[in-house]
Structure formats: structure tokens, C-alpha cells
């Protein structure tokens, strides 16, 4: 099965595209790992470009499903960057839902339902990534890949 994990932070969308074997004991294979920056300029047209890029990518690559990191409750006052991330996340959710199945999962849910450690512990564990994700090069993409790994075991 072809699955993509999206992590939206600020003006950037981390995109991890993976082949996911039916056997959850086998590692996922990373086919693509990239970041889509939000286009500069007016926000409306930039979000439209993001929507088109996302939907086109998922269609062209025949992606079966998508996992997106959910918004989290801020620890303090909501800042503009947090709200802008939420806007971009909504655009990615809508674009993905127009093409394939979408699952939205929070970091807190992964920590409670996946394995016996918290998400940040998995993100730091190089041995885990050597065994569970073949071909993942960027450490900054681990959280997007973990969305894929955790969603198939839930």
C-alpha cells in the first residue's frame, strides 16, 4: 500500500511517501522525503497552489491513504504562526480527502497507543529508524514517517 505522512509546521509541509507492507512487522520503505515550502506572496493564492500541489501529487503517485499530524492545543497564547499552520493543515486535509482516505492523528494519541514510549523517544532512537523505516535520510522527517508507522499498527 502506498501511504503519505504529512507534517505541517509554519510555512512548510514535510511529505514522507512510503510503501507500506501488509505485514506490520516489516519496515516501511521510503520512496520520497521532501519539504514543500508555502509559496511567497499573497496567502490565498499560496494556499491554492498548496492544495493543487498536494492533490496532484497524490493522484499522480496513486497514493492509497494519507496520515496527517493533527493540531495540538497550544501551551500558551496562540501565536500567528500556529494559526497559519492550522490554515495550511486544513488545505492539505481538504486536498488529500479529494483523492484518497485521510487519517488525522495527534502526537498525544500516538504516545498513548503506539508502543511503550512517547513520540519524542522514538524520534531520537536511531536504532528504531534503522529497523522500521528503510531509506529515511532526514531526521527532520521522522515525525511524518512515524505517523505512517503508528497508523498501521492501530
Order of alpha helices (4+ residues) and beta strands (2+ residues): beta-beta-beta-alpha-beta-alpha-beta-alpha-alpha-alpha-beta-alpha
